[in-house]
Amino acid sequence: VQLQASGGGLVQAGGSLTLSCVASGRISSINEMGWYRQAPGKQRELVADITSGGSTKYADSVKGRFTISRDNAKSTVYLQMNSLKPEDTAVYYCNVDIGSFGIPYWGKGTQVTVSS
């Protein structure tokens, strides 16, 4: 299984970006899909995740600004990020739980930089 994330970049504060992560390979079923981020000198933290049924969870710091969604037919998870702040600067990683045992897979990460 491979995860390919894209959509990161440099944006000014207040701007928007959309991240995408596509899962490919031997996939029986996809359970939770999520986005994490890691800023320099900080631990990796959950940004948002979405269950196979569509239930979502967000970090308090991004509620109201970020929206996670998924396209099961495309094995893809998205993260729409609006009203970006400099403190959103980090490497963003997608995480997907696959199969009946929920084995987690990680993408390589995509850099998001928000300038003030």
Secondary structure, 3 states (H helix, E strand, C coil): CEEEEECCEEEECCCCEEEEEEEECCCCCEEEEEEEEECCCCCCEEEEEECCCCCEEECCCCCCCEEEEEEHHHCEEEEEECCCCHHHCEEEEEEEEECCCCEEEECCCEEEEEEC
